[in-house]
Amino acid sequence: MSLPLASAAAACSICGEPLNAKGECLACLLRTALNESTMETESPNSLVFGDFEIARREDGSLWELGRGAFGVTYLAVDNVLRRKVALKVIDVPAAARTSQSVRERFLREARAAAALRHPNVAAVFQFGASPDDSHCYYAMELVEGETLEGRVRRDGPLDAKLTLEIAIQITRALMAAAARGVIHRDLKPGNIMLTRVDADTPELEVKVIDFGLAKAIADAGGETDLTHGGFVGTPNFASPEQFECNPVDVRSDIYSLGATLWFALIGKTPFAGGNIEEIRSAQKSNVLPLEQLKAARVPRSLKSLLESMLALEPAARPGMHDLAAQLRRCSAQAEIEMAAERTKEIQFEVAHVLFIDIVGYSKLSLNEQHAAVDELTQIVRSTEQFQKADAADRLIKIPSGDGMALVFYTNSEAPVRCAVEVSRALKGHQRLQIRMGIHSGPVRGVIDVAGRTNLTGAGLNLAQRVMECGDAGHTLLSKHVAEDLSEFEEWRPLLHDLGTCEVKHGVQVAVVNFWSDDVGNRQLPQKFQAFRKHRARVRWAEVAAALLLLAGIAAAFVLVSKKSVRSTSIVPEKSIAVLPFENLSHDQENAYLADGIQEEILTRLAKISELKVISRTSASKFRSSPDNLREIADKLGVANILEGSVQKSANQLRVNVQLLNAAADAHLWADTYDRKLTDVFVIESEIAEAIADKLQAKLTGQEKDAISSHPTESSEAHQLYLKGRYFWNKRTADGLKTSISYFNQAIEKDPAYGPAYAGLADAYAVLPNYSQTPGKEAYPRAEAAAMKALEIDDNLAEAHISLANVRMWHRWGNGAEEEFKKGLQLNPNYSTGHQWYSIYLAVAGRLTEAITEMEKARELDPFSIIINVELGCPYLYSKQYDRAIEYFQKGLEMDSDFPFAHFALAEAYDQTGRYEQALAEHEKALELARRGQAIDLGGGDAPRAWYALTGPLQNAYKQLRGPNYWQDRLVSATKLYDDGRATASAVAGIYAILGDKEQAVDWLEKAYEQSDDFLVFLNIQPQFENLRSEPRFRALVKKIFHSPVPSGE
């Protein structure tokens, strides 16, 4: 599509600066007025080309930025516009200097390149030549950063995800250039600059430099005129047609981009050679070294795309628009494929595990803890067994806070020999007390919430349980490992059977003590001593117990019978859990479809008020099988289970479902749906209606409409929406950003697709709590998306809840409660809605109601870690600290690496005087938050939501860091505020801690005028406790909760 004339003339074709209303370039007029010559007389201290003076370093040398085939690039200053530029100076051969046609063609092509303006292209400001034509120069935007080549050579090859992010931005630049008839002809890693959007965000921006320079040089005087008879371009990245001196078009740049991406992924070019002829010969063989991509674990979708980009014939390469679409698809698929590849690396296989922890770790100070772990790590790394296994890539080390697990993939003796080495080395480290446990068993790879590969399995779990049976100095083995070692005479004297020990969840493990004169601890572990004493005390009562057994059985029968009746009445008959659907498609990339259909059926059922429907988070933790169906139902608190499978082939879809009553072990209903992919909404509606009928749930008219809704006619938009929900459910920074991309693509396909806007709102609403995205940036987008969703369909429960949540975080709760109530009326089974409504009630000071709502959320989502932890928050606010600690610790039992649980527990410990433990938990939370890159940039030490919902550990820091700690923090916070990097409420909180009530309220009023989001949490933040009786504070709180947000936002 051609540009309108006004747009095309908006920039000067000479220098690229904006034109005025008359179509004049003020910069060029200024240059003309100054009447400066094209090439100034060179003086000892300056080198000037036109308006551009090359800078010098402190030692007087010219400030060179880089060298290439066409010349040298310098740092220079535009003496007219007073800005720094990158200036490339090209030495023109004598034979080409006198040709007027060379000069004219060079300037014509140079102007075409200079007219190109795009965010991913380094802008060209001016081309020019010296009066004697001995030099051409080329002034362009100075890009602060590093080249792709420099990045790869420094840090090694990039992963597929980052490579694709770079590729997509380069492609945008190539598309913009192709639209103007400009091609690059020398695209390579050295011409790709990587920079940041701004200093405070990690978002990467790509700039292509030297755009059009190769074409300008080649067209100006032939490919050899300006390059001394040499080849124009960089041979390792040039297309085959460039070597043949054939006409080239944008497909040549596509080839070069393919070679560039190969270099980014592998660290070398696809066709190597010592000279041009060798490279041409390798290209003509048309045999790509695909084993390099396989070794680098490049996702298969990207492999296929690179093969097509590097096709020998230009016609076999993808077109520019097709390439852009394929790169977007590859980017979306890469996370799934890379996760699958990582998981495949370590499927269930037998490993030999050595578990080590430091005894008495929790009693150490923070500095002592860090020192102890460092000391242990050094000892372990220095052992021969560690070094041998690590060098052979047959060892994985997993830190565990107070120790580590070493997973050997060599043989069962490896962890034992390593333990012997560690035990002997510890003789020189008397203060370091450790215990060790060893077991051989199955382990497998998993992808954790941060997207990293981790390990799980019985091999790890049992090694830890065996270790926990011992005391300082003990090296304990499982019976299985001891039996393997007993085959070797070397080990038999060190094996001492201890019998069985009861460990977590009542499991009995057979344990063997491994010791000799210089290794291990020969003393009986305390657990075994206690057990033997207990057995001695109770032996005399065994006969009496036998006589009472019959009576006990009878009594137990009566009690169990009564309990059974009570338990059955607790579980509603009209309750259901929709378990994960199995993906039977040959293409594992369709996993999102199985997950999406499961979630949408669950969502439709959740809108039926007579049904209790367990949330996806808890249901997805289980996959049914005949022998555990009742156990799953008991754990989820439901009577019925729906299980199913999804199979997609081309445009055909098969969905199998069956409904089972777990309590009665009865099959209620089953069906198979063979339809087109476009009929997926019909399938979901029919399944939901059939289940409602089988469970005898009466539907209102509104509920019938809700479960039979058909929100889009576009199958493609729906697929994109399902992918968005798939990544949204990951609740990671990268997952949420990917989900936003998919939701936006779904909206592009169908601008009237309400659920896609609701998904967008959900993603932006929680993004600040999982990433470094500021709330001021995300919340308005969430609010706009939710409003748009409700404009399309006012019955979207999720959109009402998202809008309510945003209004709590971003508008001090104004208008939030009615949205919460409307959303929960539309979907009473929406656990996240009850969870967020509970937080709103808490900040409004309605703590009893807050507990009730969070209990509802937990009933619907019993295995949600965040809900179980947040159930403790209202107890924290009401100073019921023991109850709060109980819930926070329960969350850690569910996942010991959940940062918010540590953070909340730290505040509870702070309020109860357990200061050492408070700081330890706080440090642990920050460590985990940094690992997940969720540290808030708004002036707090922790993610924004966590800080808002708990507190600043005011007592622990005062007691352990000295009386001046908060005074020093005040100085620091005030300076950060002056620099625009901290909020007024943060400063107010410190004044409150210091007891300066007047200043605290002054700063809170300043925060009010600045529309500080944090003010909604004043009722629950402990640092403001001493202000709550102050009239000015009370008036401010009333104003916050009962008036609109000031327009100062």
DOTOR-878607 format. One record per residue (C-alpha): residue in one letter; x, y, z. Coordinates in steps of 0.05 Angstrom, whole numbers, plus 32768, in hexadecimal, padded with zeros to 4 digits. Layout:
BEGIN
aXYZ...
//
This chain:
BEGIN
m800080008000s801E80437FECl8025807A801Fp7FFE80BB8019l802880F47FFCa8028811A803Ds804480DE8063a807980D1802Ea8091811A8032a8091811E807Ea80DC81158083c81158136805Ds81348107802Ai817881278037c817F81258083g81408100809Ae8129813A80C7p80DE814D80C9l80C581808095n809D81BE80A8a805981D0808Dk807881ED804Eg809D81AC8040e80E081CC8054c811781AC807Dl812E81DE80B1a816E81B680BFc818381BA8076l817082038072l819C820F80AFr81D581EA808Ft81CE82148050a81CD82548078l820C8242809Cn822B82358058e825881FF8072s828481D98041t827B818F8035m82C0817F804Ee82E481AD807Et832E81B6807Fe8348818380AFs836A819E80ECp83958177811Dn835B8174814Fs831E81678123l8306813E80E8v82C6815A80CAf8298813E8095g826381708083d823D817F80C3f825C814480E8e829B81488112i82BB81078128a82C681038173r830880F28192r831880C881CFe833F80E2820Bd838080CB81ECg837280F381ADs836180B88180l832380B98154w82E780998178e82DE805C814Dl829E80338157g82AB7FFC8125r82C87FE680E3g82A77FC280A9a82AC7FB1805Ff82967FF7804Cg82BF8023807Bv82C8803A80C2t8290805180F1y82A0808A8122l827D80AD815Ba826F80F38141v824881328152d821781568124n822F819E812Cv81ED81BB8113l81BB8192813Br81EB81858176r81DF813A817Bk820C80FE817Bv820B80D1813Ea822D80948122l825580AA80E4k826D807780B2v82A580908086i82B2806B8044d82F38072801Dv82E280767FD3p831580587FA3a8337808A7F74a831A80697F37a82D380787F4Dr82DD80C07F66t82D680E67F25s829580C47F0Eq825980F37F13s822A80B87F09v824A80947F44r823C80D17F70e81F580DB7F58r81E180927F5Ef8201808C7FA2l81DB80C87FBCr819980B27F9Ce819B806D7FBEa81B5808C7FFEr817A80BB8001a814A80817FF8a816A805E8033a8169809E805Ca811E80A68051l811280638075r80F6806F80BBh80E5803580E9p80EE80268133n811A7FEA8122v8146800F80F1a817F803D8106a816B807E80E5v8198809A80AFf81A180E580B7q81CD80F9807Cf81F880DE8044g822E81078024a827081088000s82AF81318003p82BC81657FCBd82F281397FACd82C680FB7FB3s82FD80D87FDBh82CB80C88013c828280BA801By826380C18060y822480A7807Fa820880C580C0m81D6809C80E6e81B480958129l81E480828162v81C980438181e81E0803581C8g81E87FEA81D2e820E7FB081B2t820C7F8A8171l81EC7F45816De82317F2C8159g82507F498197r821A7F2C81C4v82237EE681A8r826E7EE881AAr826C7F0081F3d82357ED58210g822F7E9C81DFp81F37E8781B4l81AE7EA281C5d81717E7881D5a81397E7181A2k810A7E9F81C7l813A7EDB81C7t81507ECC8180l81087ECE8168e80FB7F0F818Ci81367F2D8167a81217F0E8125i80DA7F2A8129q80F57F718133i81277F6A80F9t80EF7F5180CCr80C67F8E80DDa81007FB980C6l81087F918085m80BD7F968077a80BF7FE28080a80FB7FE68052a80DD7FB8801Da809F7FE5801Br80CD801E8005g80F57FF37FD4v81327FF28001i815B7FB48010h81957FAC803Fr81C57F7D8019d81F47F778055l81C87F5D808Dk81F37F3B80C1p81FC7F36810Dg822C7F71810Bn81F57F9D80EEi81C27F8B8123m81C47FB78160l81A47FA081A1t818E7FD681D1r815A7FE28207v8118800781FFd812D802E823Ea815E80238276d812A800C82A8t810C7FD28281p81297F928266e81027F988224l81317F8E81E9e81307FBC81ACv81537FAA816Bk816F7FDD813Bv81887FCA80F5i81C27FF780E0d81E38006809Df81A07FFF807Ag81A68009802Fl81F080188031a82057FDB800Ak81D17FE87FD5a81E580327FD1i822E801F7FC7a82207FE77F95d81EE80107F6Ba821A804D7F6Cg825680307F49g824D7FE57F40e825F7FB37F75t82A97FC07F6Fd82AF800B7F64l82AD80207FADt82CB7FE27FCCh830C7FDB7FA8g82F37FA07F7Eg82DB7F7A7FBCf82997F577FC9v82617F847FE3g82457F658023t825D7F318055p82677EED8033n82537EC2806Ff820E7EE48070a82047EF48026s81D07ED27FFBp81E57EA47FC1e81CA7ED77F8Eq81F87F0D7FAAf82357EE27F98e821A7ED97F51c82127F257F48n81C97F197F37p81927F4C7F47v817E7F467F90d813E7F567FB4v81237F4F7FFBr812A7F037FF8s81757F0E7FFAd816C7F31803Di81407EF78054y817A7EC78046s81AA7EF4806Cl81797EF880A6g81777EAB80A7a81C27EA880ABt81C27EDD80E1l818F7EB7810Bw81B97E778102f81F57E9C811Ea81CC7EB58159l81B57E6F816Ai81F57E48815Cg822E7E7B8160k82467E6B8119t822C7E7480D2p82077E3D80ADf82387E3B8072a82807E438089g82BC7E4F805Cg83007E6F805Bn82F17E98801Di82B77EAB7FEFe82BF7E6F7FC2e82BB7E3E7FFDi827D7E618017r825C7E607FD2s826D7E167FCBa824D7E06800Fq820F7E2E7FFCk82077E097FBAs820B7DC67FDDn81C97DDC7FFEv81D87DAF803Al81CC7DD5807Bp81EF7DBA80BAl81AC7DAD80DDe81CF7D858113q81E77DC8812Fl819F7DDD813Ak818D7D9B8159a81C87D9F8189a81B27DE5819Dr816B7DCC81A9v814D7DFD8178p81017DF28175r80EC7DCC8137s80BE7E03811Dl80FA7E33811Ck81267DFE80FBs80F57DF780C2l80F07E4280B9l813C7E4A80B7e81417E148081s81107E3A8055m81327E7E8061l81757E60804Da815B7E3F800Dl818B7E447FD2e81567E5E7FA3p81367EA17FB6a80F17E877F9Fa80F47E517FD4r80FB7E83800Dp80BF7E9F8031g80A47EE3801Em80AC7F1C8050h80647F1B806Bd80657ECF806El80A77ED28093a808B7F0380C6a804F7ED780D3q807A7E9880D9l80A97EBB810Ar806E7ECE8136r80547E878135c809A7E6C8145s80A07E9C817Fa805D7E85819Bq806F7E3C8192a80B77E4281AAe80A67E4481F4i807B7E0581EEe80AF7DE181C3m80EA7DF681EEa80C57DE0822Da80B67D9D820Ce80FF7D9581F7r81187DA6823Dt80E77D75825Ck80FC7D3F822Ae81447D478240i81367D278283q80F97CFA8280f80F07CC882B7e81337CA482BFv815A7C8882F9a818A7CB9831Ah81B67CB48357v81A87CEC8388l81D27D0983C0f81AA7D3883ECi81D17D66841Cd81B97D99844Di81D87DC48484v81C27DB184CAg81AC7DEC84F5y81A77E1984B7s81697E3F84D0k818D7E548510l81C57E7784EAs81C47EC184D9l81B97ED48491n82037EE18485e82157E9F84A6q81E27E7B847Bh81FF7E97843Ba82467E878452a82337E408465v82127E328422d824E7E5083FDe827E7E268426l82577DE68419t82527DF583CFq829E7DFE83CAi82AA7DBC83EEv827A7D9683C1r82957DB58381s82DC7DA38394t82CC7D588398e82E57D2B8361q82A17D0A8356f827F7D4E834Cq82B37D66831Bk82B37D2682F2a82687D2282ECd82617D6C82DFa82967D6A82A8a82727D308287d82307D57828Cr82137D1E82B6l82037D4682F4i81CD7D778308k81D57DA28347i81947DBC8367p819A7DEF839Fs81687DE583D8g81717E228404d81967E01843Dg81BC7DD08412m81B97DAE83CEa81A87D6F83A8l81DA7D518378v81BA7D258342f81ED7CF68322y81DF7CD382E0t821D7CA782E4n82167C6D8315s81FD7C5E835Be82427C63837Aa824C7CAC8363p82237CCE839Av82417C9F83CEr82887CAF83B9c82767CF983B7a825A7CF483FEv829A7CD38416e82C37D0C83F8v82967D418417s82977D1D845Br82E37D1C845Ca82E97D648445l82BC7D7B847Dk82F07D6784B1g83117DAA84A1h82CF7DCF84A8q82B97DC084EFr82837DF684F2l825F7DDB84B5q822F7DA484CCi820C7D7E8494r81E57D3E8489m81DE7D178448g81AC7CE68429i81B47CBB83EBh81817C9783C0s817C7C7E8379g81397C868357p81117CA6831Ev81157CF08310r80FB7D1982D7g80FF7D5F82BBv80C77D9182C7i80BE7DDA82B3d80B37E0582F0v80897E4582F6a80C47E7082E0g80CC7E4682A1r810C7E2582B7t811D7DDB82B3n811B7DBA82F7l81197D738313t80E67D4C833Ag80D77D03834Aa80DD7CCD837Eg81287CCA8377l812F7D108393n80F77D0B83C6l810F7CCB83E6a81577CE283E9q813F7D1E8411r81137CF3843Fv814E7CC4844Cm817B7CFF845De81477D1C848Dc814B7CDC84B7g81927CEF84CBd81B77D2284F6a81F77D4A84ECg822E7D1F84CEh82007CE784B6t82037CCB846Fl81C57CA08467l81B37C73842Ds81727C578416k816D7C0B841Ah816C7C0883CEv81B07C2C83C8a81CE7C028401e81BA7BC283DDd81DC7BDA839El821B7BEC83C5s821C7BA983EAe82317B8883A9f82757BAA83B2e82A47B9383E8e82BF7BD983EFw827D7BF3840Br82627BBA8435p82877BCD8477l82697C138474l82207BFD846Fh81F97BFA84B1d81AF7BEB84ADl81837C1784D9g813F7BFC84C7t81047C2784B3c80F57C7084C2e80B37C9584BBv80BA7CD38491k808B7D078473h80437CF18466g804D7CB28490v80797C91845Cq80A87C5B8477v80EF7C598459a81247C258465v81657C488477v81AE7C32847Bn81E47C5A84A0f82247C628477w82617C6B84A4s82A87C5684B3d82DE7C7184E0d82E97CAF84B5v82A77CB68491g82607CC384AAn82427CC084F0r823D7C7D8513q820B7C978547l81C37C808542p819A7CB98525q816C7CDB8557k812E7CC68531f81417C7D8538q81537C878582a810F7CA68590f80EC7C6E856Ar81107C378591k81017C5885D4h80B97C5E85C0r80B67C1485ADa80D37C0185F1r809F7C2A8617v80637C0E85F1r80777BC485EDw80587BB58631a80157BD08619e80107BA685DAv7FE87B6E85FBa7FB77BA08619a7FB17BC285D6a7FA07B8085B6l7F677B7485E8l7F4B7BB885D9l7F527BB0858El7F0D7B948582a7EEC7BCC85A9g7F167BFE8584i7F017BE38541a7EB87BE78553a7EBF7C2E856Ca7EE67C42852Ff7EB17C248502v7E7C7C4F8523l7EA67C8E851Fv7EBA7C8284D7s7E737C7584C4k7E5D7CB784E3k7E977CDB84C4s7E877CBD8481v7E407CD78484r7E597D1C8497s7E8F7D1D8460t7E5E7D07842Bs7E2F7D40843Di7E677D738437v7E757D6483EEp7E3D7D7F83C3e7E1F7D4E8392k7E1E7D85835Ds7E697D90835Ei7E9C7D818328a7EE57D868315v7EF97D8982CCl7F3C7D6682C9p7F717D768293f7F5D7D5C824Fe7F907D2F822En7FAF7D4881EDl7FAB7D0E81BCs7FC27D378180h80017D20815Dd801A7D688160q802A7D7981A8e80247DC38197n7FD97DB8819Ea7FE07DB081EAy7FC27DF681F0l7F837DDE81CEa7F777DA58200d7F847DD5823Ag7F587E0A821Bi7F1C7DDD820Fq7F227DC28256e7F237E098271e7EE97E228247i7EBC7DE7825Bl7ECF7DF582A3t7EBF7E40829Ar7E7B7E31827Bl7E6A7E0282B5a7E827E3582E8k7E4B7E6582D2i7E167E3482EBs7E067E4B8332e7DEC7E07834Al7E2F7DE6833Ak7E6F7DE88363v7EA77DE8832Fi7EF07DE18344s7F1F7E138324r7F4F7E0082ECt7F8D7E0C8318s7F7B7DD5834Aa7F5A7DA68317s7F987DA982EAk7FC37D8B8320f7FA27D478315r7F9A7D1682DCs7F687CDF82EAs7F717C9582E7p7F427C5E8300d7F697C518340n7F6D7C998359l7F2B7CB88343r7F0B7CB88388e7F4B7CD483A7i7F4C7D0E8375a7F037D1D8383d7F0F7D1C83CFk7F4A7D4B83C9l7F237D7C839Eg7EE37D7683C7v7EB57D61838Da7E877D28837En7E917D268332i7ECB7D258302l7ECC7D3782B8e7F077D1D828Fg7F137D208245s7F427D22820Av7F4B7D4E81CDq7F667D3B8189k7F717D6D8150s7F817D598109a7F837D9180D6n7F3F7DB380DEq7F1E7D788100l7F147D72814Br7F027D368176v7EEF7D4081C0n7EE27D0481EDv7EC47D108232q7EA97CE6826Bl7E877CFB82ABl7E937CD082E9n7E777CD0832Fa7EB67CC48358a7E947CB7839Aa7E677C80837Ed7E9C7C6A834Ba7E657C708316h7E687C8282CCl7E347CB982C0w7E3C7CCC8277a7E6D7CCC823Dd7E6E7CE681F6t7E9B7CF281BAy7E977D31818Fd7EB37D2F8148r7EAD7D74812Bk7ED17DAA8105l7F007DD7812Ct7ED07E11811Fd7E9A7DEC8148v7EC37DEC8189f7E927E1C81ACv7E587DEF819Bi7E7D7DB281B7e7E8D7DD781F8s7E457DEE8200e7E287DA981F4i7E577D8A8227a7E467DBE825Be7DFB7DB5824Fa7E017D698254i7E277D6D8296a7DF47D9E82B3d7DBD7D6E829Fk7DE07D3082BDl7DED7D5482FFq7DA67D7082FFa7DBC7DB88304k7D847DE982F3l7D997E2082C3t7D7E7E6782C3g7D737E89827Fq7DB27EB18288e7DDA7E728299k7DC07E4F825Bd7DD77E898230a7E1A7E8A8253i7E2B7E418248s7E147E4381FFs7E397E8381EDh7E5E7E8681AAp7E8B7EC481B3t7EAE7EC3816Fe7EA47EA88129s7EEF7EA8811Ds7F0E7E64812Ce7F537E848124a7F437EBA8158h7F2B7E848188q7F6B7E5B817Fl7F947E99818Ey7F697EA781CBl7F747E6081E5k7FBF7E6881DCg7FBB7EA98203r7F977E86823Dy7FCA7E4E823Af80037E7F8247w7FDA7EAA8277n7FD27E6D82A4k801D7E6782ABr801D7EA782D5t80657EBA82C3a807F7EFB82A6d808E7EDC8263g804E7EB38263l80237EF1826Fk80467F1A8239t803D7EE18208s7FF37EDC821Bi7FEB7F26820Es80087F1C81C8y7FD77EE481BAf7F9B7F0A81D5n7FAC7F4581A9q7FB37F17816Da7F6E7EFA817Ci7F517F408180e7F717F50813Ck7F4D7F14811Ed7F0B7F27813Fp7F067F6D815Ea7EC37F5A817Dy7EDD7F1D81A3g7ECC7F2F81EBp7EF27EF6820Fa7F327F0B81ECy7F2C7F51820Ba7F1C7F30824Eg7F5B7F068248l7F837F448237a7F677F668275d7F787F2A82A1a7FBF7F298286y7FCC7F738291a7FAA7F7182D5v7FDC7F4082F2l80197F5282C8p80377F8382FCn80367F4C8331y805F7F1C8307s808E7F4A82E1q80B07F8D82E2t80777FAE82BCp80607FEC82E4g80187FED82FAk800F803382DCe801D80138298a7FF67FD3829Fy7FB77FE682C6p7F9B80198294r7FA37FE6825Da7F807FB18287e7F477FE18297a7F3F7FF5824Da7F3E7FAC8238a7F0B7F98826Dm7EDE7FD3825Ak7EE27FBF8211a7ED17F768223l7E937F8D824Ae7E7F7FBD8212i7E7C7F7F81E5d7E5D7F508218d7E487F68825Dn7E407F208275l7E8A7F108274a7E987F0082BEe7EE37F0082B6a7EE27F478298h7EB97F6182D3i7EEA7F428304s7F277F5D82DFl7F087FA282DDa7EFA7F9E8327n7F417F888336v7F5F7FC0830Dr7F337FF38330m7F4C7FD98373w7F957FDE8360h7F90801B8334r7F548043834Bw7F5480398396g7F1A80088392n7EE9803B8375g7EB38014834Fa7ED57FD2835Ee7EA27FB0838Ce7E677FB3835Ce7E937F958326f7EAA7F5D8355k7E627F4D8367k7E4A7F4E831Eg7E837F208309l7E777EEE8341q7E2D7EEF8333l7E3C7EDB82EBn7E707EA782FFp7E687E928349n7E9E7E5D833Fy7ED57E8E832As7F097E838360t7F357EBC8349g7EF97EEB8350h7EEE7ED68398q7F397EDD83A5w7F3E7F24838Ay7EFD7F3983ABs7F197F2183EDi7F557F4F83E4y7F277F8983D6l7EFE7F7A8415a7F3F7F77843Dv7F587FBB8425a7F137FD88434g7F1B7FBF847Cr7EE57F898477l7F127F50848Ft7EDC7F1D84A3e7EBD7F22845Ea7F027F1D843Fi7F0F7EDB8463t7ECC7EC0844Be7EDA7ED18403m7F207EB48404e7F037E748423k7ED47E7083E8a7F0F7E7883B9r7F357E4083DCe7EF87E1283D9l7EF57E1B838Ed7F417E188385p7F5D7DEF83BFf7FA27DE583A0s7FAF7E2E838Ei7FED7E4383B4i7FDE7E8E83AFi7F987E8583CAn7FAF7E5A8404v7FE47E8F8416e7FB67ECB840Cl7F847EAA843Cg7FB77EBB8472c7FB97F058460p7F777F1B8482y7F907EF884C1l7FD17F1F84BBy7FAB7F6184B5s7F7F7F5084F1k7FBE7F3E851Aq7FAB7EF48520y7FF37EE48511d7FF37E9A8523r7FBB7E8C84F2a7FDE7EB584BDi801F7E8F84C7e7FFA7E4E84C2y7FDF7E5F847Df80217E7C8464q80467E3D8479k80117E128458g801F7E378417l80697E27841Fe80587DDD8429m80357DE083E6d80707E0383C4s80AE7E1683ECd80C57E4383B3f80877E6F83B2p80A27EB583C0f80637ED783DAa805B7EA18411h80A17EB1842Af80937EFC8425a80527EF7844Cl80717EC98480a80A97EFC8489e80787F33849Ca80537F0584CDy80967EF484EEd80A77F3E84F0q80667F4D8515t80737F158548g80BA7F288559r80DD7EEF8532y810B7F1F850Fe81437EF084F8q810F7EC384D9a80EC7EFE84BAl812A7F168496a813B7ECF8480e80F67EC68461h80FA7F0B8441e813E7EFB8422k81237EB98408a80E87EDD83E9l81147F1083C6e81437EDA83ADl81087EB4838Ea80EB7EF58372r812C7F078351r81317EC28333g80EC7ECD8315q80FE7F158302a80C27F318328i80E57F68834Fd80BD7FA88350l80DD7FE68333g80AF80168357g80DB80208394g80CB7FE283BCd80F77FA783CDa80C57F7483B5p80907F6B8381r805C7FA18386a80217F76839Aw80467F5083D0y805F7F8F83F1a80197FAE83EEl7FF87F71840Dt802A7F668446g805A7F9A8462p80A27FB48465l80BF7F8B84A0q80C57FCC84C7n80D67FAA850Aa810A7F7884F1y81327FAC84CCk81317FDB8507q81477FA58538l817B7F82850Dr81957FBA84E1g819C7FEF8516p8174802C852En818B805684F3y8173802584BEw8130804684AFq814E808C84B3d81808078847Dr814880598455l8122809B8459v815D80C1843Cs8162808E8404a8117808C83F6t811280D883F4k814B80DB83C1l812980A58397y80E980CC839Ad810C810B8382d812980E28348g80E480C88336r80F48080834Ca80CB807A838Ct8084808C839Fa806C80BE83D3s804A808683F9a808D80618400v80AA809F8422a806B80A6844Dg8072805F8465i80B9806C847Fy80A380AB84A3a806C808284C3i809E804D84DAl80CA808584F7g808D80A0851Ed808A80E384F9k803E80E484F0e803A812A84D3q806C811D849Ca804D80D8848Fv800880F68482d80268130845Aw804780FE842Bl800780D48427e7FE081118412k8015811E83DEa800C80D683C7y7FC180E383C3e7FCB811E8396q7FF980F3836As7FC480BB8366d7FF380898386d7FD58043837Df7FF4802B83BEl7FC4805483E8v7F8D802183E1f7FB57FF48411l7FBA8027844Bn7F887FFF8475i7FB37FC08475q7FFA7FDA8475p801A7FD284BAq8048800E84B5f800C803C84B8e7FEF801C84F7n800480588522l7FDF808984F4r7F9B806984F6s7F828094852Fe7F9A80D4850Fp7F61810084F4r7F87811484B5f7F9780CC84A5r7F4F80B584B1a7F3680ED8484l7F6780D9844Ev7F52808F8450k7F0980A4844Bk7F1980D08410i7F3F809883EDf7F06806583F3h7ECD809583E5s7EE480C483AFp7EFD80BE8367v7F4780B98359p7F648100834Ds7F7281128305g7FBC81178314e7FC780D082FD
//
